[in-house]
Amino acid sequence: MNQEQAYPDIKMFIDATWCEGSHGKSGAVLNPATGLAIGRVPHASVDDLDRALESASRGFGIWRKTSAFDRYKLMRSAAEKLRERAGEIARILTLEQGKPLAEAKLEVLLGADIIDWFAEEARRSYGRAIPSRSGAVQQVVIKEPVGPVAAFTPWNFPINQAVRKISAAIAAGCSVILKGPEETPASCAALVQAYADAGLPPGVLTLVFGVPAEVSSYLIAHPVIRKISFTGSTQVGKQLAALAGSHMKRVTMELGGHAPALVFGDADVAQSAKLLSAAKFRNAGQVCVSPTRFIVHKSVYEEFVDHFTSAAKNLVVGNGLDAASQMGPLANHRRIEAMEALIADATSCGGRIRAGGKRIGNEGFFFEPTVLTDVPLNARIMNEEPFGPVAPVSVFSELDEAIVEANRLPFGLAAYAYTKSASVIGAVSTGVESGMMSINHHGLALPETPFGGIKDSGYGSEGGTEAMEAYLNTKFVTQMNS
């Protein structure tokens, strides 16, 4: 049996049962390293979604009454099952998504850590007592689960993105309908299986696939659903937020970014180039918090470009199942076309290709790690999130100039800076408009830290204690003692 034959049969998970779509519709799942189909993913019909909604409503009725301690124990069991299966799930993830096997395994193991962290938070959804103005009155604040959740997750991190939404919701006492990614369904299903095997009651967790616009419009508008969590593009996120707003549904949006990486003249240039290039080309640049605009002080600009370009040229690109591969393919042919269009536009505007710039071969969706310089601000890549292995490097002279450029775009998800100056650290920490900022290292997306953006990059958090608040209602109870 070859690796592609070992790809699992994909089903949906509705009312604790793995099932096909009731109308028999499905779509192909491709291996991005070959471009060939390796499986089929079922598409939910309206009938399937109705069954999912009815089940989620029942599941919420059960789960909201389950003690926080019992939720904690079940979640810890799910985390251990995920760890036990990490090797198998990582291989599946690489087959359908493309990232190197080592990255895939780290994603699965981080998923288990995220479950563990939210399991602990399940026991810490504290209310509070408020001193009253009368001795005869008692005032308390109670935290209650918001209700059934509709969660929508992307293909770039099929475990990581889904596990944050599922775990926060379940920890809070909510039920969840997860609309998983059609490009990477099997690893997402493996995550759901770990929860199911841990003993989650029927209806608490549901997994469906289908045409994104059809599934989202039906679920978001349905009265059973009380909360929406979406990770994806800004354009789609705005449409879903508007739909949710028309039905007064609570929303968390983790949307696109175009993260500035500021390298100052006093930085350790070799180290900054090493860390930034590793972050840039991780998952072939298909990362929402990937550094995407490199803004470097003129005094170290050429030195930085030399180090960064060398790193790009020496990166081993290949099938993620090959142990030697450091960067896998892009997810699909659309990403190849997007990279080619951005590079063609940049060079037509006067940009220079310092490394890469082309597709690799004609089998699969491989693309060279690419470095661009001398790209003007009106080029598309300086304004649109590339979501691929293309890095434009520009120059600045003054601190204020760098901050202005960092804030020029409507995005505000992540930002990075390298400097040894305490005053510069203070200036960028307060001056750069971003939901997250990492200085002199890359420390984002830990389970215990907030994860989210501002401006067109969305709102709400998918990490830290802040993530739990989105799944909890605050109820105030005031009582006159007789």
N, C-alpha and C positions, 0 to 999 in steps of 0.2 A: 504493500500500500504506500503510495507516495504522499508527500505532505499535503497536497491539495485534496486528495481523496479523504484525508483525515479531518477535513473541515466538517464541523457538526451540522446536523439537520436543524434548521432554525424554526422555532415556533413562538407564538405569543403566549403570555401567561395571564389567564383571566380566571378569576374565582378559584385560585389555587390549582388550575389545570393548564397544562401545556397544550396548545391547540393551533390549528390552521385558521386562516381567515374563512369566514362562513361563505363568502362569495368566490373563493378560489383564486383571488388575484394575488400576484406576487411580483417581485422584482429581482434582478440579478445582483449578486454580491461579487465584486471583482477583487482579485489579488493585485494591488497596485505595482507589485514587482514584475508582473507578467502581463497585466492588462486583461487576463483571462478570467472567465466566470468560475467561481469555486463553490457557489451555492445559490440558494434562492431565499428571499425573505418575504414572509406573508404580509399582505396589506389588510388592515382592518376595514371592515364595512361599517356602516352606521349601526347595523344590528350588533356587531361586535363591540362597538363603543358603548351602546346602550347596556349591554351585559356588563361591561367593565365599570360603568358608572353605578349601576345597581349594586354590583359587588363591592365597590369602594365605599358606597354609602353604608352598607351593612358592616363592612370591615371597620369603618370609623366608629360605629356604634359599639363594637367590641373593644377596639384598641384604646379609645379615649378613657375607658373604665379600667384598663390594665394599669397596674401600679408602675410608677417610674422605676422602681427597683426591678420589677419583672421585665420591663422593656430593656433595661440595662443588661440583664443577664442574657436575654435572647440576642441582643446586638453583639455582645462579646463573643457569643458562640458563632455568629455569622462571620465575624472578623477572623476567627481561628480557621474556619472552613475556607475562607478566601486565601489565607496564608498557606494552608495545606495544599491548595490547588494552584498555587502561583505559577509554577513551571508550565503546567498544562494550559492555563488561561493565557499566559504570556505568549505562547506559541500561536494560539488562535488569534490573539490581538495583532501580532506581527503579520500573520497571513492576510488579515483583512484590512489592516491600517497601514502597514509598511514600516513602521519604526523599528530600529534595531532591537533584537531580542532582550538585550540588557535593559534598555529603556522601558520596554513593555513590562518586564518583570518588576522593575522599580515602581511603575504605575500601579500594578496590582498590589504590591506590598504597601504602598502609600495609601491605597484604598482601604486596606485593613486598618491602618493607623487612624484614618479618618473615622471609620466606624467606631473604633475604640474611643476616640475622643468625644464623639457625639453621644456615645453610650454613657460616658461619665456625666456629660451635660444634662442628660435626661434626669439625673438625680438632683440637679441644681437649678431647676426652673423656679426660683424662689419668688414668693409674693412678699408682702410686707404689711406691717401694722402702722397706721398713721395716727399719731396722737390727736385726740379729738378735743373740741372746745368745751365738751360737757362730760362729766364723769359717767353719765348714764348712756353715752354713745360709744359704740365700738366701730372703728373704721379699718377695713382690711382691703388689700389688693390681691386678687387671685389671677394666676396665669392659667389659661385654658387653651387647648389646641384649636386652631382656627377652623379646621374641617378638612374634607378631602382636597387633595392637591393635584394639579396637573403640571407635570414637569417635562420640559423639552430639552434634550441634550444633543450635542454635536458629535461629529465623527473623529475629531482630532485627539481627544482623550476620552474614549468611550467608557472607561472605568472611572476615571478621576472626576469627570463632570457629573456623571450619574450618581456616584456614591455620595457626593456632597448633598445633593438635593434629597435623595432617599433617606439618608441617615439623619439629617436635621429634622425632616418631617416626622419620621418614625420616632425619634427621640422625644419630640414634642407631643406625640400622641395622635398624629394625623395619619390618614391613609393616603396612598400615592398612586396615581396613574402615571406611569413613565412612558412617554413617547420617545423610544430609543432611536438612534441613528440607523437609517437603512443601509448605509455604507459599511457600518461596523456593528452588526447586530449580535454576533455570537458572543463576544466578550461581555457585552452588556447583559446578555441572557445569563451568562455564567455568574455574574454578580447577583442577579435576581435569584438564581438557583441556590447560592450560598445562604441568602436570607430565608428562602423557602425551606431548605434543609435544616435550618436552625429552629424551625417550628413556628414561623410567623403565621398567625391565623388567616384564613381565607379572606380575600378582599383588602387586606392591609397594603399589599403591594401588587400592582398590576403592570404588565409590560405589553405595549402594543407598538406596531409599526404601521406605516402607511404613507399616503401622499401628505406631506407636512401641512400644506395650507388647509386641506380638508379636515385633518385630524384636529389641528389647533383651533380652527374656527368653530368646530362642533363642541369640543371640550370646554373651551374658555367661556362660551356663551351659556353652557348648561348650568342650571341652578344648583346641581349637586356640588359643583366645583366652587370652592371658596378662596383658593389661593393659586397663583400661577408663578412658576419659576422657569425662566428661559435663558439659555446660553446660546449665542449666535451672533449674526450680523446686526449692525445698528439699524439698517434699513428694515429688516424683518422685525426686529425688536420694537421699533416704534409702531409698526402696524399692530402687533399683538398687544402692546401696552394700551393703544387707543381702544382696541376691542375690549380689553379687560376693564378699562376705565368706564366704558359705556354700560358695563354690568356691575360696577362698583366692586370689582375683585381686587384683592391685594396682590401686588406684583413684585417680584425680584427680577432685575434685568442685568445680566452680565454680558455686555456687548463688545463691539470691536474696539481696537486701540491702534495707536501708532506711536509707540513708546520712544521718547527721546532718551539718548544715552549721552550724557555730558562728560567729556574727559578734559580735565583742566591741566594747566601747564605743570603743576607740581605733582601730578599723579605718577604712580609706577606704571609707565607706559606698557612695558612688556606684560605685566600682570593684568592690566585692564584689557588689553587686546586679547589675551588668552581667555579670560573669563567671559568677555563680551562675545567673542566669536563662538565659544561653546554654547552660550545662551541663544545666540542668533540662529545657529544651524541645528539646534536641538529640534527633533521631530520635523526636520527639513523646513524650519521656520514657520511651521503651521501651529503657532502658539499665540494665544491672545495677548500674553504679557511679554512676548518676544521683543527685545530691543530692535527698533526698526529705523530710527533716524540717529545716526552717529554724528554728534556735534563736538568737534575737537578743537582745542586751542591751537592757534597758529604756531606756537613755539614747539609743539610736539606732533603736529599734524602729519608730516611725512613719516616720522618714526612710527606713529600709530598705524598709518596706512600700510607701511611695510610689514609690520608684525601681523596685522589683521589679514592682509592679502596672503601672506605665507601660510597662515593657519587655514584659510579657505582652500588654497591650492593643495595642501597636504592632507585634506580630509578624505577619508576613504568612503566612497559612495557605492552602495551595492544593496543586494537583497538583505533585508533585516534578519533573515535566518542564518546568514553567513556571519560567523563570529568576528571576522575582520572588519565588517561594515561599521562605520561610525555615523553615517547618515543614510537613511533609506529613501524610497521614492516619494514623490508627491502623491496625494490621495487619489487623484483622477486626472483625466486629460484636460479638464477645465482649468486646473491649476497650472498645467504646462502652458496653455494658451494665455493665461493671465500673466505669467512671468515673462513670456516672450513679448507681450504687448507693452508691459511696463518698461522693459529694457529698451525696446525699439523707440518708445516715446522719449525716454531719458536721453538716449544717444542722439536722437533727432534735435533735442534741445541743447546739445553741446556736452552732454555727460560722457565720461570716459569709462570704458570697461577695464578694470585693473585685474580682475580674475573672473573666470567662468563666463557666463553669459549665454550658454547654449544647453539644449536638451542633450542628454547622454543616450545615444543609441536610439532604436525605435521599438524596443520591447519594454513594456512597463512604462512608468511615468517618472523616470529619473531626470534630475536637472542639476547642473553644475552649481556649487556654491559660488555666488557672484558678488563682487565688490565693485561699486560705482563711485566715481569721484567727479567733481566739477558739475554736479547736477543742479540746475537752477530751481528756485522755489516753485516755479510754475509747472514743473514736470509732474506728471501724475503720481509718481512714486513718492514724491514729497508731500502729497496730500491724501493719498488713498492707502489704506493698510495693505501691504503687499501679501501677507500671509504665505510666505514662501522664502526660499533661501537667497534673497537678494538684499544687499546692504548698501544704502547710499551714505557716503561719508562727506560731511561738509565742515567748514572751518569757521571759527569765531575769534574775536579779539578781546572783547570785554565781557565781564560777568553779566551785566544787564542785557547785552545782546544775546547771550546764550539762553537766558531765562525767557526773553521775548520769543525766541524761536521755539523753545520747548512748549510754550503756551499758545503758539500761533493757531494750532488746529483745534477743532471742536471736541477732540477726544481727550480723555483723562483717566485712563485705566492704570498704567504703570509708567514709572520713570526710573532712570538710573543715573548715578553720578560717581565719578572717581576724582578724589582730591584728598590732600593731607591737611587742608586748611580748615580750622574750626569755624572761621567766619564764613567761608564759602559753603560749608555744610549747613550752617544756619540759614544762609541766604537761599539755597536751593530747597531746603526742607520746608521753608515757609512760602517761597516764591513760586515754585513749580506747581501748577494746577493738576493734581493727580490723586487718585484714590489710594495709590500705593507708591512708595519710593524706596529704593534699595541703594545704599551708598557703600562703595568699596567692597561689595560682595553681592551675591544674588540670594536673597533670603525671603522670597515671596512664596505664597501658596502652602505654608505649613498649616496643619489642621487647626492649631490654636490661634492663628493670627487672622485678622480681617482680610477678606478677599473681595474686592469690588471696585467700581470706578465711579467717576462723576461726569458731568456734562453728557456728551453723546455716547459715552461708554457705559451708561446705565446707572442704576441705583440699587442700594441694598448690598448685603454682604453674604458670601457663601462660606465664610470661615470665621473662627473665633466665636465668642459668646454672642456677637451681633447676629450671626446666622440664625440662631434659635429664635430671636425676637420676631422674625418674619413669619414664623409658624405658630405664634402664640397670640391669643387675644388677651388684653388686659381688662379685667372686670373689677370694678369698685363696688364693694358692699358696705353699706352703712346700716347699723342696727341699734335701735334704742332698747336697752336692757330694761325689763320690767321690774 
